[in-house]
Amino acid sequence: MAQKRPLKVAIIGAGMSGLCMAARLQDAGIDSFTIFEKADDVGGTWRDNTYPGLACDVPSRYYSYSFRPNPNWSHLLPPGPEIQAYFRQVADERGIRPHIRFGADVTSARYDDGQWRLSTADGEEMFDVLVTATGVLRVPRYPAIAGQETFAGPAFHSSQWDHSISLRDKRVGLIGTGSTGVQITAELGGKVRELKVFQRTAQWIFPSPNLRYSALTRAALRRWPKLNGLAYRFWGSSMRFTLGRAPIRPGFQRRLLQALCRWNLRLSVRDPQLRAKLTPKDQPLCKRIILAGHFYRSVRQPGVEVITDAIDHVEPGGVVTVDGTLHELDLLVYATGFDARAYVRPLEVIGEGGLTLDEAWADGPMAYRSVAVPRFPNLFMLMGPHSPIGNQSLVPIAEDQANYAMWWIKQLRDGHILAAAPTEVATKEYNESMKAAMPQTIWVTGCSSWYLGKDGLPELFPWTPETHRELLRQPELDDFDVRTA
């Protein structure tokens, strides 16, 4: 009979997926894990992003762990501060904080003689299993605009918001109209002296009034906990049936969501000139769908101007567009997104034979079923390459990936195996099948988005969320190089 052995697990990142992995380890009776978090608190993106109007674009009931419902959400779409408070509460309730090393930035992870050697400023430490939970949109991306450093006023990325600055009396310049830019515009329009929105490409906006939950609803959910489970399943099914299918294949779901986006613009913006500015050239859903209940109302407020001329340069007094106009500003905000292909970088990950992850990904990030990489044994990625992040809540994705990692971790703990990594053949076949399926998706219909990789194909999952869950339900042992004692 195989004997259980002590197992040390390293988790990099204390955001949503890192806390999920920790909870799954606890459920399996594994308490010998360490979370390395370079910041000073849990929460990941919800800790870092605090800009005005921040909210999740997934219903709050479904942006929760299945094992820890939250009956106290205030809105249909949860505000950012509430999400951060929720993750803090989970970390406290589960007793995860003692396992977290805050301020610990892992600089390298090397697979060495059957273990992972992690290096931080405090030295090196060996672990049997490495789980990366570093998030999807984490590394801020700035545009290459001449003269940025010369701007005389405050300037910062949306993920590094300076709350010490009063906004009401300011002429604010906002570069970017993705999800973040739309939320900031919706919140600040009409509330600051001037708001100049520099738009490179227009975005389709899905109508989504953010309804407030009543005190009676919250009380009922606290009184009868089973109602939380019903709400979780309802919103999960609703997302999978609509957004889970619409971008993937043609059908009435796609036609319905596209029609709602078009009618939202037509009915909300009657000024033909402004509507022309806000009308995208691509199809709805080709880029990440944006949910904003009052964006169109905000851009019609006095003092709000949508500028479609390209930016030529920045100078001390403001932004100059290619037509030669100086747009005078007191504050400049870059809502220009993140490096969607950073994954674990700048962490250096070195597998067998000295192979680095950067070398393995020379042609673009790729993984086996979004969670593992050939020649990197006992390494599991949460939110790894081609996770279904374009049409699903990230929380159930993290749970499915953590459960898959747990299957292997239990095999290691119980002494059945010493190491496992997917084969290069299986990984290549899996990625080729994804490429073959990609043309059926709407993401390849001609828009330019952060979804697209070096080969011009989206780095997304080209099938339904149910398919991703099924692929992670049980490992295909023939797809793995497995080493036993």
C-alpha positions in Angstrom: 0.0 0.0 0.0 1.3 3.4 -1.0 2.3 5.5 2.0 1.3 9.2 2.3 4.2 11.6 2.3 4.4 15.1 3.5 4.0 17.5 0.5 5.0 21.1 0.3 3.0 23.2 -2.1 4.0 26.7 -3.3 1.3 29.0 -4.6 2.3 32.2 -6.3 -0.3 34.9 -5.9 -3.0 35.6 -3.2 -5.7 36.8 -5.5 -9.0 35.0 -6.4 -7.4 31.9 -7.9 -4.6 31.6 -5.3 -7.1 31.7 -2.4 -9.2 29.1 -4.3 -6.2 26.8 -4.5 -5.5 27.2 -0.9 -9.1 26.3 0.1 -9.0 23.2 -2.1 -5.7 22.1 -0.4 -7.3 22.6 3.0 -10.3 20.6 2.0 -8.0 17.7 1.1 -6.3 17.9 4.5 -3.1 19.4 3.1 -1.9 22.3 5.3 1.7 22.4 4.3 1.4 25.1 1.6 2.8 28.6 1.3 1.4 31.5 -0.7 3.9 34.0 -2.0 2.3 37.4 -2.5 4.5 40.4 -3.5 1.9 42.9 -2.3 0.7 43.5 1.3 -2.8 42.2 1.1 -4.9 39.5 -0.7 -7.3 40.2 -3.6 -5.1 40.6 -6.6 -6.7 42.7 -9.3 -9.4 43.8 -6.9 -6.7 45.0 -4.5 -4.8 46.9 -7.1 -7.6 48.5 -9.1 -9.6 51.1 -7.2 -10.6 53.6 -9.9 -14.0 55.4 -9.8 -16.8 53.2 -11.1 -15.0 49.9 -10.7 -17.3 47.0 -10.8 -17.3 43.4 -12.1 -19.0 42.5 -15.4 -20.2 39.2 -14.0 -23.3 38.8 -11.8 -22.2 38.9 -8.2 -23.9 35.6 -7.3 -21.8 33.9 -9.9 -18.6 35.8 -9.1 -18.3 33.9 -5.8 -16.8 30.7 -4.8 -19.3 27.8 -5.0 -18.1 26.8 -1.5 -18.5 30.3 0.0 -21.6 32.2 -1.2 -22.0 35.8 -0.2 -25.6 36.8 0.6 -24.6 40.4 1.2 -23.8 41.6 -2.3 -25.4 45.0 -2.7 -25.8 45.0 -6.5 -26.4 42.6 -9.4 -22.9 43.5 -10.7 -20.6 43.7 -7.6 -18.7 46.9 -6.9 -14.9 46.5 -6.7 -14.6 47.3 -3.0 -17.1 44.7 -2.1 -15.3 42.0 -4.1 -12.0 42.9 -2.3 -13.8 42.7 1.1 -15.2 39.3 0.1 -11.8 37.9 -0.7 -10.4 39.3 2.6 -13.2 37.7 4.4 -12.6 34.3 2.8 -8.9 34.5 3.7 -9.8 35.2 7.3 -12.6 32.6 7.6 -10.5 29.8 6.1 -7.4 30.7 8.2 -5.4 31.2 5.0 -3.5 34.3 6.1 -0.9 32.5 8.2 0.1 30.6 5.1 0.8 33.9 3.1 4.1 35.6 2.9 3.3 39.1 2.1 5.9 41.3 0.4 7.5 38.1 -1.0 8.4 38.5 -4.7 9.4 35.2 -6.2 12.1 36.0 -8.8 12.7 32.5 -10.1 11.4 28.9 -9.9 13.7 26.1 -11.0 12.8 22.4 -11.2 15.8 20.7 -9.6 16.1 17.0 -8.8 12.4 16.4 -8.4 11.5 19.6 -6.6 10.9 23.2 -7.3 13.5 25.7 -6.0 11.9 29.1 -5.4 14.1 32.2 -5.0 13.1 35.3 -3.2 14.9 38.2 -1.5 15.0 36.1 1.7 16.7 33.1 0.0 15.7 29.8 -1.5 13.2 27.1 -0.5 12.2 23.8 -2.0 8.7 22.6 -2.8 7.2 19.5 -4.3 4.5 21.3 -6.2 4.3 24.7 -7.8 1.0 26.4 -8.6 1.0 29.7 -10.4 -2.0 31.9 -9.6 -0.7 35.2 -10.9 -3.9 36.4 -12.7 -4.8 37.4 -16.2 -4.7 41.2 -16.5 -2.0 42.3 -14.0 0.9 44.1 -15.7 -0.2 47.6 -16.8 0.4 48.6 -20.4 1.2 52.1 -21.5 0.8 53.4 -25.0 3.9 54.7 -26.9 3.0 58.4 -27.1 5.7 61.1 -27.5 6.2 63.5 -24.7 4.3 61.6 -22.0 7.0 62.4 -19.4 6.6 66.2 -20.0 3.0 66.5 -18.8 2.9 69.0 -16.0 0.0 67.6 -14.0 -0.6 64.2 -12.3 -0.6 61.2 -14.7 -1.2 57.6 -13.9 -2.5 54.3 -15.1 -6.0 53.4 -14.1 -4.7 50.5 -11.9 -2.6 52.9 -9.9 -5.3 55.5 -9.1 -4.2 58.4 -6.9 -7.1 59.1 -4.6 -5.4 62.0 -3.0 -6.3 64.1 -6.0 -9.6 66.0 -6.0 -11.4 65.5 -9.3 -14.4 67.8 -9.3 -12.5 70.9 -10.3 -10.2 69.2 -12.8 -10.0 68.9 -16.6 -9.5 65.2 -16.9 -8.1 63.5 -20.0 -8.9 59.8 -20.3 -7.0 57.7 -22.8 -8.8 54.4 -23.6 -12.3 53.2 -24.0 -12.1 49.5 -23.1 -14.0 48.1 -20.0 -12.0 50.3 -17.6 -12.3 53.5 -19.7 -16.1 53.0 -20.1 -16.6 52.5 -16.4 -14.5 55.6 -15.5 -16.4 57.6 -18.1 -19.8 56.4 -16.8 -18.8 57.4 -13.2 -17.1 60.8 -13.9 -19.2 62.1 -16.7 -20.9 65.3 -15.4 -19.0 65.1 -12.1 -15.8 66.8 -13.1 -15.1 70.2 -14.7 -14.3 68.6 -18.0 -13.8 65.0 -19.2 -12.1 64.5 -22.5 -12.2 60.9 -23.6 -9.6 60.0 -26.2 -11.1 57.1 -28.2 -9.0 55.1 -30.7 -11.8 52.6 -31.4 -15.4 52.7 -30.4 -16.8 49.8 -28.3 -20.2 48.1 -28.3 -21.9 48.5 -24.9 -24.4 45.9 -23.7 -27.3 47.4 -21.7 -27.0 46.3 -18.1 -28.6 48.4 -15.4 -26.8 47.5 -12.2 -29.8 46.8 -10.0 -29.5 47.1 -6.2 -30.5 44.2 -4.0 -33.0 45.1 -1.4 -32.4 44.6 2.3 -35.2 42.1 2.3 -33.4 40.0 -0.4 -30.2 40.0 1.5 -32.0 39.0 4.7 -33.7 36.1 2.9 -30.4 34.8 1.6 -28.9 34.9 5.0 -31.9 33.2 6.6 -32.2 30.5 4.0 -28.7 29.6 2.7 -30.0 27.2 0.1 -31.3 30.2 -1.8 -27.7 31.2 -2.4 -27.1 27.9 -4.2 -30.2 28.4 -6.4 -29.0 32.0 -7.3 -25.5 30.7 -8.1 -26.9 28.0 -10.4 -29.4 30.3 -12.1 -26.8 33.0 -13.0 -24.2 30.3 -14.0 -26.7 28.7 -16.3 -27.7 32.0 -17.7 -24.1 33.0 -18.5 -23.3 29.6 -20.0 -26.4 29.6 -22.2 -26.0 33.1 -23.5 -22.4 34.6 -23.3 -21.0 31.1 -23.1 -22.3 30.2 -26.5 -22.7 33.5 -28.4 -19.0 34.2 -29.2 -18.4 30.5 -29.9 -20.8 29.6 -32.7 -23.5 31.3 -34.7 -27.0 31.0 -33.3 -29.9 33.0 -31.8 -27.8 33.8 -28.7 -25.3 35.7 -30.8 -28.0 37.5 -32.9 -29.8 38.5 -29.7 -26.8 39.9 -27.9 -25.6 41.7 -31.0 -29.1 43.2 -31.5 -29.3 44.4 -27.9 -25.9 46.2 -28.3 -27.0 47.9 -31.5 -30.4 48.9 -30.1 -28.7 50.2 -26.9 -26.6 52.6 -29.0 -29.5 53.6 -31.3 -32.0 54.3 -28.5 -29.5 55.9 -26.1 -27.7 58.3 -28.4 -30.0 60.4 -30.6 -27.4 63.0 -31.7 -26.3 61.6 -35.1 -22.7 63.0 -34.9 -22.1 61.6 -31.4 -23.7 58.3 -32.4 -21.3 58.1 -35.4 -18.3 58.6 -33.1 -19.6 55.8 -30.8 -20.4 53.3 -33.5 -17.8 50.5 -33.8 -16.8 49.1 -37.2 -16.5 45.6 -35.9 -19.3 43.2 -34.9 -20.6 43.1 -31.3 -18.9 40.4 -29.3 -15.7 40.4 -31.5 -14.0 42.2 -28.6 -14.8 41.6 -24.9 -18.3 42.6 -24.3 -18.6 45.7 -22.1 -21.4 46.1 -19.6 -22.3 49.6 -18.6 -25.7 50.8 -17.6 -25.2 54.6 -18.0 -22.1 55.1 -20.2 -24.2 56.6 -23.0 -25.9 58.9 -20.6 -22.6 60.1 -19.2 -21.0 61.0 -22.5 -24.0 63.3 -23.2 -23.3 65.3 -20.0 -22.1 68.9 -20.2 -18.3 69.1 -20.2 -17.8 65.6 -21.7 -16.2 65.3 -25.1 -15.4 62.2 -27.1 -12.3 62.8 -29.2 -11.7 60.5 -32.1 -8.7 62.2 -33.7 -5.5 60.3 -33.0 -3.1 61.6 -30.4 0.1 63.1 -31.8 2.0 63.9 -28.6 1.7 65.0 -25.0 3.1 68.3 -23.8 3.1 70.1 -20.4 -0.4 71.6 -20.9 -2.2 68.6 -22.2 -2.7 66.3 -25.2 -2.2 67.4 -28.8 -4.1 65.5 -31.5 -3.0 65.0 -35.1 -5.2 67.9 -36.2 -3.0 70.2 -34.2 -5.5 70.9 -31.4 -4.2 71.2 -27.8 -6.6 69.7 -25.4 -5.7 71.4 -22.1 -5.8 69.1 -19.1 -5.1 69.1 -15.4 -5.0 65.3 -15.0 -4.2 62.5 -17.4 -5.4 58.9 -16.9 -4.2 55.9 -18.9 -7.0 53.4 -19.2 -4.9 51.5 -21.7 -5.2 47.9 -20.3 -2.7 45.3 -19.4 -0.3 42.8 -20.9 -2.6 39.9 -21.5 0.3 37.6 -22.3 2.4 38.2 -19.1 1.0 35.3 -17.2 3.8 34.5 -14.6 6.3 37.0 -16.1 8.6 38.5 -15.0 9.0 35.4 -12.9 11.6 33.1 -14.5 10.4 29.5 -14.6 12.9 26.8 -15.5 11.9 23.2 -16.1 13.7 20.1 -16.9 17.0 20.4 -18.8 17.2 24.1 -18.1 14.3 24.8 -20.4 12.8 28.2 -19.5 9.1 29.0 -19.9 10.0 31.9 -22.2 11.8 29.4 -24.5 8.9 27.0 -24.4 6.6 29.8 -25.3 8.8 31.3 -28.0 5.9 31.0 -30.5 3.3 32.2 -28.0 1.9 31.0 -24.7 0.5 27.5 -24.8 -0.5 24.8 -22.3 -2.2 21.5 -22.0 -5.9 22.1 -21.3 -4.9 25.5 -19.8 -3.2 24.1 -16.7 0.1 22.4 -17.5 3.2 22.6 -19.7 5.4 19.8 -21.1 8.8 19.4 -19.4 7.6 21.4 -16.3 6.7 18.6 -13.9 4.4 19.2 -11.0 3.6 22.7 -12.2 0.0 23.7 -12.4 -1.3 27.0 -13.8 -4.5 28.7 -12.8 -5.8 31.1 -15.5 -3.1 29.7 -17.8 -3.0 30.1 -21.6 -6.4 29.6 -23.4 -8.5 29.6 -20.3 -12.1 30.5 -21.2 -11.8 34.0 -19.9 -13.6 35.7 -22.8 -17.1 34.3 -22.0 -17.2 33.0 -18.5 -16.9 34.0 -14.8 -13.3 33.5 -13.7 -14.2 32.0 -10.4 -15.7 28.7 -11.6 -12.8 28.5 -14.1 -10.3 28.7 -11.2 -12.3 26.1 -9.2 -12.2 23.7 -12.1 -8.5 24.2 -12.7 -7.7 23.9 -8.9 -9.7 20.6 -8.8 -7.7 19.3 -11.7 -4.5 20.2 -10.0 -5.8 18.6 -6.8 -6.2 15.2 -8.5 -2.5 15.1 -9.3 -1.5 16.5 -5.9 -3.4 13.7 -4.2 -1.6 11.2 -6.3 1.7 12.7 -5.2 0.7 12.9 -1.6 -0.5 9.3 -1.5 2.8 8.1 -3.0 1.4 6.8 -6.3 3.6 9.0 -8.4 6.7 11.2 -8.0 6.1 13.6 -10.9 3.8 14.3 -13.8 3.8 16.6 -16.8 1.9 16.5 -20.1 3.6 15.1 -23.1 4.6 17.4 -25.9 2.6 15.3 -28.4 -0.6 15.6 -26.4 -0.1 19.3 -25.8 0.6 19.9 -29.5 -2.5 18.0 -30.5 -4.6 19.8 -28.0 -3.4 23.2 -29.2 -3.8 22.3 -32.9 -7.4 21.3 -32.2 -8.1 24.7 -30.6 -6.6 26.4 -33.7 -8.8 24.3 -35.9 -11.9 25.3 -34.0 -11.1 29.0 -33.7 -12.5 30.1 -37.2 -16.0 29.3 -36.0 -15.7 32.0 -33.2 -16.6 35.6 -33.6 -13.3 36.7 -32.2 -11.7 36.2 -35.6 -14.1 38.4 -37.6 -11.7 41.2 -38.1 -11.4 43.3 -34.9 -8.1 44.1 -33.2 -8.3 43.1 -29.5 -6.1 42.1 -26.6 -7.4 38.5 -27.2 -5.1 38.1 -30.3 -1.7 36.4 -30.1 1.4 36.6 -32.3 -0.3 34.3 -34.9 -3.3 36.6 -35.1 -5.5 34.0 -33.4 -7.3 34.6 -30.1 -5.6 33.2 -27.1 -8.9 32.0 -25.8 -10.9 28.8 -25.4 -12.8 28.1 -28.7 -15.5 25.9 -27.1 -18.2 26.3 -24.5 -17.4 26.6 -20.7 -19.0 23.2 -20.2 -16.4 21.7 -22.5 -13.6 23.2 -20.5 -15.1 21.8 -17.3 -15.4 18.4 -18.9 -11.8 18.4 -20.1 -10.7 19.1 -16.6 -13.0 16.6 -14.9 -10.6 13.7 -15.1 -7.0 13.5 -16.4 -6.2 11.5 -19.5 -3.3 9.5 -18.1 -2.0 8.6 -21.6 -1.4 12.3 -22.2 1.1 12.6 -19.3 4.7 11.6 -18.6 4.2 10.0 -15.2 7.1 8.9 -12.9 6.6 6.5 -10.1 8.9 5.4 -7.3 
